[in-house]
Amino acid sequence: MEIHKFKTTAKCQGCVAKIRPFLNQIVPENQWIFDLSDPDRILTIQGDYSDEKIIQALQKAGFKAEMLK
């Protein structure tokens, strides 16, 4: 199973709450987690998902994301 990591503009749990419904349309909630303690606000997703669709979901929620290598 793949691990995808994204740098995001989410800043708090309120941001995560806004993102949750958009992200849950693509990825089950038990397969993603935000690390808001990291300066890059890392979103980690476990599974075989399209990076572009993940980024689009965050954009629809009003946030930016970029894939980390």
mmCIF file of the N, C-alpha and C atoms, coordinates in Angstrom:
data_MODEL
# 
_entry.id   MODEL 
# 
loop_
_atom_site.group_PDB 
_atom_site.id 
_atom_site.type_symbol 
_atom_site.label_atom_id 
_atom_site.label_alt_id 
_atom_site.label_comp_id 
_atom_site.label_asym_id 
_atom_site.label_entity_id 
_atom_site.label_seq_id 
_atom_site.pdbx_PDB_ins_code 
_atom_site.Cartn_x 
_atom_site.Cartn_y 
_atom_site.Cartn_z 
_atom_site.occupancy 
_atom_site.B_iso_or_equiv 
_atom_site.pdbx_formal_charge 
_atom_site.auth_seq_id 
_atom_site.auth_comp_id 
_atom_site.auth_asym_id 
_atom_site.auth_atom_id 
_atom_site.pdbx_PDB_model_num 
ATOM 1   N N  . MET A 1 1  ? 0.840   -1.177 0.000  1.00 0.00 ? 1  MET A N  1 
ATOM 2   C CA . MET A 1 1  ? 0.000   0.000  0.000  1.00 0.00 ? 1  MET A CA 1 
ATOM 3   C C  . MET A 1 1  ? 0.888   1.245  0.000  1.00 0.00 ? 1  MET A C  1 
ATOM 4   N N  . GLU A 1 2  ? 0.530   2.200  -0.813 1.00 0.00 ? 2  GLU A N  1 
ATOM 5   C CA . GLU A 1 2  ? 1.324   3.423  -0.942 1.00 0.00 ? 2  GLU A CA 1 
ATOM 6   C C  . GLU A 1 2  ? 1.079   4.388  0.205  1.00 0.00 ? 2  GLU A C  1 
ATOM 7   N N  . ILE A 1 3  ? 2.086   5.197  0.487  1.00 0.00 ? 3  ILE A N  1 
ATOM 8   C CA . ILE A 1 3  ? 1.978   6.296  1.448  1.00 0.00 ? 3  ILE A CA 1 
ATOM 9   C C  . ILE A 1 3  ? 2.170   7.588  0.659  1.00 0.00 ? 3  ILE A C  1 
ATOM 10  N N  . HIS A 1 4  ? 1.209   8.504  0.773  1.00 0.00 ? 4  HIS A N  1 
ATOM 11  C CA . HIS A 1 4  ? 1.280   9.799  0.102  1.00 0.00 ? 4  HIS A CA 1 
ATOM 12  C C  . HIS A 1 4  ? 1.388   10.870 1.177  1.00 0.00 ? 4  HIS A C  1 
ATOM 13  N N  . LYS A 1 5  ? 2.283   11.834 0.968  1.00 0.00 ? 5  LYS A N  1 
ATOM 14  C CA . LYS A 1 5  ? 2.442   12.936 1.918  1.00 0.00 ? 5  LYS A CA 1 
ATOM 15  C C  . LYS A 1 5  ? 2.312   14.255 1.173  1.00 0.00 ? 5  LYS A C  1 
ATOM 16  N N  . PHE A 1 6  ? 1.595   15.188 1.810  1.00 0.00 ? 6  PHE A N  1 
ATOM 17  C CA . PHE A 1 6  ? 1.338   16.489 1.204  1.00 0.00 ? 6  PHE A CA 1 
ATOM 18  C C  . PHE A 1 6  ? 1.610   17.588 2.221  1.00 0.00 ? 6  PHE A C  1 
ATOM 19  N N  . LYS A 1 7  ? 2.261   18.637 1.773  1.00 0.00 ? 7  LYS A N  1 
ATOM 20  C CA . LYS A 1 7  ? 2.407   19.859 2.550  1.00 0.00 ? 7  LYS A CA 1 
ATOM 21  C C  . LYS A 1 7  ? 1.117   20.641 2.326  1.00 0.00 ? 7  LYS A C  1 
ATOM 22  N N  . THR A 1 8  ? 0.490   21.130 3.409  1.00 0.00 ? 8  THR A N  1 
ATOM 23  C CA . THR A 1 8  ? -0.797  21.809 3.264  1.00 0.00 ? 8  THR A CA 1 
ATOM 24  C C  . THR A 1 8  ? -0.792  23.170 3.949  1.00 0.00 ? 8  THR A C  1 
ATOM 25  N N  . THR A 1 9  ? -1.860  23.923 3.703  1.00 0.00 ? 9  THR A N  1 
ATOM 26  C CA . THR A 1 9  ? -2.037  25.218 4.362  1.00 0.00 ? 9  THR A CA 1 
ATOM 27  C C  . THR A 1 9  ? -3.029  25.121 5.527  1.00 0.00 ? 9  THR A C  1 
ATOM 28  N N  . ALA A 1 10 ? -3.400  23.914 5.923  1.00 0.00 ? 10 ALA A N  1 
ATOM 29  C CA . ALA A 1 10 ? -4.265  23.737 7.094  1.00 0.00 ? 10 ALA A CA 1 
ATOM 30  C C  . ALA A 1 10 ? -3.495  24.187 8.340  1.00 0.00 ? 10 ALA A C  1 
ATOM 31  N N  . LYS A 1 11 ? -4.178  24.902 9.233  1.00 0.00 ? 11 LYS A N  1 
ATOM 32  C CA . LYS A 1 11 ? -3.479  25.442 10.401 1.00 0.00 ? 11 LYS A CA 1 
ATOM 33  C C  . LYS A 1 11 ? -3.982  24.886 11.729 1.00 0.00 ? 11 LYS A C  1 
ATOM 34  N N  . CYS A 1 12 ? -5.221  24.375 11.747 1.00 0.00 ? 12 CYS A N  1 
ATOM 35  C CA . CYS A 1 12 ? -5.812  23.967 13.022 1.00 0.00 ? 12 CYS A CA 1 
ATOM 36  C C  . CYS A 1 12 ? -6.850  22.867 12.800 1.00 0.00 ? 12 CYS A C  1 
ATOM 37  N N  . GLN A 1 13 ? -7.421  22.394 13.893 1.00 0.00 ? 13 GLN A N  1 
ATOM 38  C CA . GLN A 1 13 ? -8.444  21.357 13.792 1.00 0.00 ? 13 GLN A CA 1 
ATOM 39  C C  . GLN A 1 13 ? -9.696  21.883 13.078 1.00 0.00 ? 13 GLN A C  1 
ATOM 40  N N  . GLY A 1 14 ? -9.944  23.175 13.154 1.00 0.00 ? 14 GLY A N  1 
ATOM 41  C CA . GLY A 1 14 ? -11.065 23.765 12.416 1.00 0.00 ? 14 GLY A CA 1 
ATOM 42  C C  . GLY A 1 14 ? -10.849 23.624 10.910 1.00 0.00 ? 14 GLY A C  1 
ATOM 43  N N  . CYS A 1 15 ? -9.614  23.806 10.478 1.00 0.00 ? 15 CYS A N  1 
ATOM 44  C CA . CYS A 1 15 ? -9.271  23.628 9.060  1.00 0.00 ? 15 CYS A CA 1 
ATOM 45  C C  . CYS A 1 15 ? -9.497  22.177 8.648  1.00 0.00 ? 15 CYS A C  1 
ATOM 46  N N  . VAL A 1 16 ? -9.062  21.261 9.499  1.00 0.00 ? 16 VAL A N  1 
ATOM 47  C CA . VAL A 1 16 ? -9.226  19.835 9.216  1.00 0.00 ? 16 VAL A CA 1 
ATOM 48  C C  . VAL A 1 16 ? -10.714 19.505 9.117  1.00 0.00 ? 16 VAL A C  1 
ATOM 49  N N  . ALA A 1 17 ? -11.526 20.108 9.973  1.00 0.00 ? 17 ALA A N  1 
ATOM 50  C CA . ALA A 1 17 ? -12.975 19.878 9.934  1.00 0.00 ? 17 ALA A CA 1 
ATOM 51  C C  . ALA A 1 17 ? -13.572 20.358 8.612  1.00 0.00 ? 17 ALA A C  1 
ATOM 52  N N  . LYS A 1 18 ? -13.053 21.460 8.061  1.00 0.00 ? 18 LYS A N  1 
ATOM 53  C CA . LYS A 1 18 ? -13.525 21.949 6.759  1.00 0.00 ? 18 LYS A CA 1 
ATOM 54  C C  . LYS A 1 18 ? -13.110 21.015 5.632  1.00 0.00 ? 18 LYS A C  1 
ATOM 55  N N  . ILE A 1 19 ? -11.927 20.454 5.747  1.00 0.00 ? 19 ILE A N  1 
ATOM 56  C CA . ILE A 1 19 ? -11.375 19.575 4.710  1.00 0.00 ? 19 ILE A CA 1 
ATOM 57  C C  . ILE A 1 19 ? -12.036 18.196 4.744  1.00 0.00 ? 19 ILE A C  1 
ATOM 58  N N  . ARG A 1 20 ? -12.381 17.724 5.937  1.00 0.00 ? 20 ARG A N  1 
ATOM 59  C CA . ARG A 1 20 ? -12.863 16.352 6.156  1.00 0.00 ? 20 ARG A CA 1 
ATOM 60  C C  . ARG A 1 20 ? -13.922 15.890 5.139  1.00 0.00 ? 20 ARG A C  1 
ATOM 61  N N  . PRO A 1 21 ? -15.028 16.615 4.907  1.00 0.00 ? 21 PRO A N  1 
ATOM 62  C CA . PRO A 1 21 ? -16.039 16.088 3.983  1.00 0.00 ? 21 PRO A CA 1 
ATOM 63  C C  . PRO A 1 21 ? -15.533 15.946 2.548  1.00 0.00 ? 21 PRO A C  1 
ATOM 64  N N  . PHE A 1 22 ? -14.648 16.832 2.128  1.00 0.00 ? 22 PHE A N  1 
ATOM 65  C CA . PHE A 1 22 ? -14.102 16.769 0.769  1.00 0.00 ? 22 PHE A CA 1 
ATOM 66  C C  . PHE A 1 22 ? -13.151 15.581 0.628  1.00 0.00 ? 22 PHE A C  1 
ATOM 67  N N  . LEU A 1 23 ? -12.317 15.402 1.628  1.00 0.00 ? 23 LEU A N  1 
ATOM 68  C CA . LEU A 1 23 ? -11.338 14.315 1.594  1.00 0.00 ? 23 LEU A CA 1 
ATOM 69  C C  . LEU A 1 23 ? -12.019 12.952 1.750  1.00 0.00 ? 23 LEU A C  1 
ATOM 70  N N  . ASN A 1 24 ? -13.050 12.902 2.588  1.00 0.00 ? 24 ASN A N  1 
ATOM 71  C CA . ASN A 1 24 ? -13.742 11.636 2.823  1.00 0.00 ? 24 ASN A CA 1 
ATOM 72  C C  . ASN A 1 24 ? -14.495 11.133 1.588  1.00 0.00 ? 24 ASN A C  1 
ATOM 73  N N  . GLN A 1 25 ? -14.743 12.000 0.616  1.00 0.00 ? 25 GLN A N  1 
ATOM 74  C CA . GLN A 1 25 ? -15.371 11.563 -0.634 1.00 0.00 ? 25 GLN A CA 1 
ATOM 75  C C  . GLN A 1 25 ? -14.427 10.680 -1.437 1.00 0.00 ? 25 GLN A C  1 
ATOM 76  N N  . ILE A 1 26 ? -13.132 10.808 -1.188 1.00 0.00 ? 26 ILE A N  1 
ATOM 77  C CA . ILE A 1 26 ? -12.118 10.078 -1.955 1.00 0.00 ? 26 ILE A CA 1 
ATOM 78  C C  . ILE A 1 26 ? -11.459 8.985  -1.122 1.00 0.00 ? 26 ILE A C  1 
ATOM 79  N N  . VAL A 1 27 ? -11.148 9.321  0.128  1.00 0.00 ? 27 VAL A N  1 
ATOM 80  C CA . VAL A 1 27 ? -10.351 8.448  0.995  1.00 0.00 ? 27 VAL A CA 1 
ATOM 81  C C  . VAL A 1 27 ? -11.117 8.175  2.291  1.00 0.00 ? 27 VAL A C  1 
ATOM 82  N N  . PRO A 1 28 ? -11.232 6.919  2.722  1.00 0.00 ? 28 PRO A N  1 
ATOM 83  C CA . PRO A 1 28 ? -11.852 6.647  4.022  1.00 0.00 ? 28 PRO A CA 1 
ATOM 84  C C  . PRO A 1 28 ? -11.079 7.363  5.137  1.00 0.00 ? 28 PRO A C  1 
ATOM 85  N N  . GLU A 1 29 ? -11.806 7.866  6.106  1.00 0.00 ? 29 GLU A N  1 
ATOM 86  C CA . GLU A 1 29 ? -11.188 8.682  7.162  1.00 0.00 ? 29 GLU A CA 1 
ATOM 87  C C  . GLU A 1 29 ? -10.110 7.939  7.942  1.00 0.00 ? 29 GLU A C  1 
ATOM 88  N N  . ASN A 1 30 ? -10.193 6.625  8.024  1.00 0.00 ? 30 ASN A N  1 
ATOM 89  C CA . ASN A 1 30 ? -9.176  5.877  8.758  1.00 0.00 ? 30 ASN A CA 1 
ATOM 90  C C  . ASN A 1 30 ? -7.884  5.700  7.964  1.00 0.00 ? 30 ASN A C  1 
ATOM 91  N N  . GLN A 1 31 ? -7.813  6.282  6.750  1.00 0.00 ? 31 GLN A N  1 
ATOM 92  C CA . GLN A 1 31 ? -6.609  6.164  5.929  1.00 0.00 ? 31 GLN A CA 1 
ATOM 93  C C  . GLN A 1 31 ? -5.894  7.500  5.743  1.00 0.00 ? 31 GLN A C  1 
ATOM 94  N N  . TRP A 1 32 ? -6.319  8.537  6.446  1.00 0.00 ? 32 TRP A N  1 
ATOM 95  C CA . TRP A 1 32 ? -5.616  9.814  6.358  1.00 0.00 ? 32 TRP A CA 1 
ATOM 96  C C  . TRP A 1 32 ? -5.496  10.453 7.742  1.00 0.00 ? 32 TRP A C  1 
ATOM 97  N N  . ILE A 1 33 ? -4.427  11.265 7.885  1.00 0.00 ? 33 ILE A N  1 
ATOM 98  C CA . ILE A 1 33 ? -4.177  11.970 9.143  1.00 0.00 ? 33 ILE A CA 1 
ATOM 99  C C  . ILE A 1 33 ? -3.373  13.239 8.857  1.00 0.00 ? 33 ILE A C  1 
ATOM 100 N N  . PHE A 1 34 ? -3.673  14.285 9.604  1.00 0.00 ? 34 PHE A N  1 
ATOM 101 C CA . PHE A 1 34 ? -2.906  15.530 9.538  1.00 0.00 ? 34 PHE A CA 1 
ATOM 102 C C  . PHE A 1 34 ? -1.946  15.591 10.709 1.00 0.00 ? 34 PHE A C  1 
ATOM 103 N N  . ASP A 1 35 ? -0.733  16.064 10.453 1.00 0.00 ? 35 ASP A N  1 
ATOM 104 C CA . ASP A 1 35 ? 0.226   16.362 11.512 1.00 0.00 ? 35 ASP A CA 1 
ATOM 105 C C  . ASP A 1 35 ? 0.347   17.878 11.568 1.00 0.00 ? 35 ASP A C  1 
ATOM 106 N N  . LEU A 1 36 ? -0.481  18.502 12.400 1.00 0.00 ? 36 LEU A N  1 
ATOM 107 C CA . LEU A 1 36 ? -0.487  19.962 12.497 1.00 0.00 ? 36 LEU A CA 1 
ATOM 108 C C  . LEU A 1 36 ? 0.671   20.487 13.338 1.00 0.00 ? 36 LEU A C  1 
ATOM 109 N N  . SER A 1 37 ? 1.389   19.607 14.028 1.00 0.00 ? 37 SER A N  1 
ATOM 110 C CA . SER A 1 37 ? 2.548   20.039 14.804 1.00 0.00 ? 37 SER A CA 1 
ATOM 111 C C  . SER A 1 37 ? 3.769   20.248 13.908 1.00 0.00 ? 37 SER A C  1 
ATOM 112 N N  . ASP A 1 38 ? 3.756   19.665 12.724 1.00 0.00 ? 38 ASP A N  1 
ATOM 113 C CA . ASP A 1 38 ? 4.836   19.855 11.751 1.00 0.00 ? 38 ASP A CA 1 
ATOM 114 C C  . ASP A 1 38 ? 4.669   21.232 11.103 1.00 0.00 ? 38 ASP A C  1 
ATOM 115 N N  . PRO A 1 39 ? 5.736   21.984 10.923 1.00 0.00 ? 39 PRO A N  1 
ATOM 116 C CA . PRO A 1 39 ? 5.618   23.314 10.287 1.00 0.00 ? 39 PRO A CA 1 
ATOM 117 C C  . PRO A 1 39 ? 4.985   23.270 8.894  1.00 0.00 ? 39 PRO A C  1 
ATOM 118 N N  . ASP A 1 40 ? 5.095   22.140 8.209  1.00 0.00 ? 40 ASP A N  1 
ATOM 119 C CA . ASP A 1 40 ? 4.510   22.004 6.870  1.00 0.00 ? 40 ASP A CA 1 
ATOM 120 C C  . ASP A 1 40 ? 3.085   21.470 6.897  1.00 0.00 ? 40 ASP A C  1 
ATOM 121 N N  . ARG A 1 41 ? 2.525   21.235 8.095  1.00 0.00 ? 41 ARG A N  1 
ATOM 122 C CA . ARG A 1 41 ? 1.136   20.757 8.230  1.00 0.00 ? 41 ARG A CA 1 
ATOM 123 C C  . ARG A 1 41 ? 0.889   19.561 7.303  1.00 0.00 ? 41 ARG A C  1 
ATOM 124 N N  . ILE A 1 42 ? 1.580   18.477 7.572  1.00 0.00 ? 42 ILE A N  1 
ATOM 125 C CA . ILE A 1 42 ? 1.620   17.313 6.684  1.00 0.00 ? 42 ILE A CA 1 
ATOM 126 C C  . ILE A 1 42 ? 0.327   16.497 6.742  1.00 0.00 ? 42 ILE A C  1 
ATOM 127 N N  . LEU A 1 43 ? -0.214  16.225 5.567  1.00 0.00 ? 43 LEU A N  1 
ATOM 128 C CA . LEU A 1 43 ? -1.318  15.284 5.400  1.00 0.00 ? 43 LEU A CA 1 
ATOM 129 C C  . LEU A 1 43 ? -0.711  13.984 4.889  1.00 0.00 ? 43 LEU A C  1 
ATOM 130 N N  . THR A 1 44 ? -0.935  12.892 5.610  1.00 0.00 ? 44 THR A N  1 
ATOM 131 C CA . THR A 1 44 ? -0.442  11.578 5.199  1.00 0.00 ? 44 THR A CA 1 
ATOM 132 C C  . THR A 1 44 ? -1.640  10.707 4.861  1.00 0.00 ? 44 THR A C  1 
ATOM 133 N N  . ILE A 1 45 ? -1.572  10.086 3.691  1.00 0.00 ? 45 ILE A N  1 
ATOM 134 C CA . ILE A 1 45 ? -2.651  9.213  3.218  1.00 0.00 ? 45 ILE A CA 1 
ATOM 135 C C  . ILE A 1 45 ? -2.053  7.861  2.899  1.00 0.00 ? 45 ILE A C  1 
ATOM 136 N N  . GLN A 1 46 ? -2.714  6.830  3.374  1.00 0.00 ? 46 GLN A N  1 
ATOM 137 C CA . GLN A 1 46 ? -2.272  5.467  3.110  1.00 0.00 ? 46 GLN A CA 1 
ATOM 138 C C  . GLN A 1 46 ? -3.256  4.828  2.138  1.00 0.00 ? 46 GLN A C  1 
ATOM 139 N N  . GLY A 1 47 ? -2.752  4.380  0.988  1.00 0.00 ? 47 GLY A N  1 
ATOM 140 C CA . GLY A 1 47 ? -3.603  3.731  -0.001 1.00 0.00 ? 47 GLY A CA 1 
ATOM 141 C C  . GLY A 1 47 ? -3.241  4.148  -1.410 1.00 0.00 ? 47 GLY A C  1 
ATOM 142 N N  . ASP A 1 48 ? -3.888  3.528  -2.348 1.00 0.00 ? 48 ASP A N  1 
ATOM 143 C CA . ASP A 1 48 ? -3.626  3.790  -3.766 1.00 0.00 ? 48 ASP A CA 1 
ATOM 144 C C  . ASP A 1 48 ? -4.628  4.815  -4.290 1.00 0.00 ? 48 ASP A C  1 
ATOM 145 N N  . TYR A 1 49 ? -4.292  6.089  -4.109 1.00 0.00 ? 49 TYR A N  1 
ATOM 146 C CA . TYR A 1 49 ? -5.167  7.178  -4.515 1.00 0.00 ? 49 TYR A CA 1 
ATOM 147 C C  . TYR A 1 49 ? -4.418  8.133  -5.427 1.00 0.00 ? 49 TYR A C  1 
ATOM 148 N N  . SER A 1 50 ? -5.153  8.831  -6.250 1.00 0.00 ? 50 SER A N  1 
ATOM 149 C CA . SER A 1 50 ? -4.574  9.806  -7.170 1.00 0.00 ? 50 SER A CA 1 
ATOM 150 C C  . SER A 1 50 ? -4.128  11.045 -6.394 1.00 0.00 ? 50 SER A C  1 
ATOM 151 N N  . ASP A 1 51 ? -2.852  11.390 -6.518 1.00 0.00 ? 51 ASP A N  1 
ATOM 152 C CA . ASP A 1 51 ? -2.334  12.589 -5.854 1.00 0.00 ? 51 ASP A CA 1 
ATOM 153 C C  . ASP A 1 51 ? -3.093  13.822 -6.318 1.00 0.00 ? 51 ASP A C  1 
ATOM 154 N N  . GLU A 1 52 ? -3.391  13.894 -7.591 1.00 0.00 ? 52 GLU A N  1 
ATOM 155 C CA . GLU A 1 52 ? -4.101  15.045 -8.152 1.00 0.00 ? 52 GLU A CA 1 
ATOM 156 C C  . GLU A 1 52 ? -5.495  15.184 -7.536 1.00 0.00 ? 52 GLU A C  1 
ATOM 157 N N  . LYS A 1 53 ? -6.184  14.071 -7.344 1.00 0.00 ? 53 LYS A N  1 
ATOM 158 C CA . LYS A 1 53 ? -7.531  14.132 -6.749 1.00 0.00 ? 53 LYS A CA 1 
ATOM 159 C C  . LYS A 1 53 ? -7.473  14.593 -5.293 1.00 0.00 ? 53 LYS A C  1 
ATOM 160 N N  . ILE A 1 54 ? -6.437  14.199 -4.588 1.00 0.00 ? 54 ILE A N  1 
ATOM 161 C CA . ILE A 1 54 ? -6.269  14.637 -3.203 1.00 0.00 ? 54 ILE A CA 1 
ATOM 162 C C  . ILE A 1 54 ? -6.056  16.150 -3.172 1.00 0.00 ? 54 ILE A C  1 
ATOM 163 N N  . ILE A 1 55 ? -5.176  16.628 -4.021 1.00 0.00 ? 55 ILE A N  1 
ATOM 164 C CA . ILE A 1 55 ? -4.891  18.066 -4.089 1.00 0.00 ? 55 ILE A CA 1 
ATOM 165 C C  . ILE A 1 55 ? -6.153  18.834 -4.471 1.00 0.00 ? 55 ILE A C  1 
ATOM 166 N N  . GLN A 1 56 ? -6.915  18.329 -5.426 1.00 0.00 ? 56 GLN A N  1 
ATOM 167 C CA . GLN A 1 56 ? -8.165  18.973 -5.843 1.00 0.00 ? 56 GLN A CA 1 
ATOM 168 C C  . GLN A 1 56 ? -9.179  19.022 -4.706 1.00 0.00 ? 56 GLN A C  1 
ATOM 169 N N  . ALA A 1 57 ? -9.263  17.957 -3.916 1.00 0.00 ? 57 ALA A N  1 
ATOM 170 C CA . ALA A 1 57 ? -10.194 17.926 -2.784 1.00 0.00 ? 57 ALA A CA 1 
ATOM 171 C C  . ALA A 1 57 ? -9.845  19.023 -1.778 1.00 0.00 ? 57 ALA A C  1 
ATOM 172 N N  . LEU A 1 58 ? -8.562  19.198 -1.498 1.00 0.00 ? 58 LEU A N  1 
ATOM 173 C CA . LEU A 1 58 ? -8.156  20.257 -0.573 1.00 0.00 ? 58 LEU A CA 1 
ATOM 174 C C  . LEU A 1 58 ? -8.425  21.635 -1.165 1.00 0.00 ? 58 LEU A C  1 
ATOM 175 N N  . GLN A 1 59 ? -8.226  21.784 -2.461 1.00 0.00 ? 59 GLN A N  1 
ATOM 176 C CA . GLN A 1 59 ? -8.506  23.060 -3.117 1.00 0.00 ? 59 GLN A CA 1 
ATOM 177 C C  . GLN A 1 59 ? -9.998  23.399 -3.047 1.00 0.00 ? 59 GLN A C  1 
ATOM 178 N N  . LYS A 1 60 ? -10.857 22.394 -3.236 1.00 0.00 ? 60 LYS A N  1 
ATOM 179 C CA . LYS A 1 60 ? -12.301 22.612 -3.137 1.00 0.00 ? 60 LYS A CA 1 
ATOM 180 C C  . LYS A 1 60 ? -12.682 23.069 -1.732 1.00 0.00 ? 60 LYS A C  1 
ATOM 181 N N  . ALA A 1 61 ? -11.950 22.608 -0.731 1.00 0.00 ? 61 ALA A N  1 
ATOM 182 C CA . ALA A 1 61 ? -12.197 23.003 0.651  1.00 0.00 ? 61 ALA A CA 1 
ATOM 183 C C  . ALA A 1 61 ? -11.594 24.373 0.967  1.00 0.00 ? 61 ALA A C  1 
ATOM 184 N N  . GLY A 1 62 ? -10.817 24.923 0.032  1.00 0.00 ? 62 GLY A N  1 
ATOM 185 C CA . GLY A 1 62 ? -10.231 26.250 0.232  1.00 0.00 ? 62 GLY A CA 1 
ATOM 186 C C  . GLY A 1 62 ? -8.799  26.246 0.719  1.00 0.00 ? 62 GLY A C  1 
ATOM 187 N N  . PHE A 1 63 ? -8.101  25.132 0.553  1.00 0.00 ? 63 PHE A N  1 
ATOM 188 C CA . PHE A 1 63 ? -6.734  25.016 1.044  1.00 0.00 ? 63 PHE A CA 1 
ATOM 189 C C  . PHE A 1 63 ? -5.794  24.607 -0.093 1.00 0.00 ? 63 PHE A C  1 
ATOM 190 N N  . LYS A 1 64 ? -4.517  24.855 0.109  1.00 0.00 ? 64 LYS A N  1 
ATOM 191 C CA . LYS A 1 64 ? -3.509  24.458 -0.859 1.00 0.00 ? 64 LYS A CA 1 
ATOM 192 C C  . LYS A 1 64 ? -2.777  23.234 -0.354 1.00 0.00 ? 64 LYS A C  1 
ATOM 193 N N  . ALA A 1 65 ? -2.294  22.440 -1.309 1.00 0.00 ? 65 ALA A N  1 
ATOM 194 C CA . ALA A 1 65 ? -1.500  21.255 -0.961 1.00 0.00 ? 65 ALA A CA 1 
ATOM 195 C C  . ALA A 1 65 ? -0.516  20.997 -2.065 1.00 0.00 ? 65 ALA A C  1 
ATOM 196 N N  . GLU A 1 66 ? 0.646   20.503 -1.684 1.00 0.00 ? 66 GLU A N  1 
ATOM 197 C CA . GLU A 1 66 ? 1.620   20.065 -2.678 1.00 0.00 ? 66 GLU A CA 1 
ATOM 198 C C  . GLU A 1 66 ? 2.218   18.744 -2.217 1.00 0.00 ? 66 GLU A C  1 
ATOM 199 N N  . MET A 1 67 ? 2.431   17.875 -3.184 1.00 0.00 ? 67 MET A N  1 
ATOM 200 C CA . MET A 1 67 ? 2.943   16.550 -2.879 1.00 0.00 ? 67 MET A CA 1 
ATOM 201 C C  . MET A 1 67 ? 4.387   16.642 -2.410 1.00 0.00 ? 67 MET A C  1 
ATOM 202 N N  . LEU A 1 68 ? 4.725   15.862 -1.407 1.00 0.00 ? 68 LEU A N  1 
ATOM 203 C CA . LEU A 1 68 ? 6.106   15.756 -0.938 1.00 0.00 ? 68 LEU A CA 1 
ATOM 204 C C  . LEU A 1 68 ? 6.685   14.457 -1.443 1.00 0.00 ? 68 LEU A C  1 
ATOM 205 N N  . LYS A 1 69 ? 7.945   14.465 -1.758 1.00 0.00 ? 69 LYS A N  1 
ATOM 206 C CA . LYS A 1 69 ? 8.625   13.251 -2.249 1.00 0.00 ? 69 LYS A CA 1 
ATOM 207 C C  . LYS A 1 69 ? 9.192   12.491 -1.094 1.00 0.00 ? 69 LYS A C  1 
# 
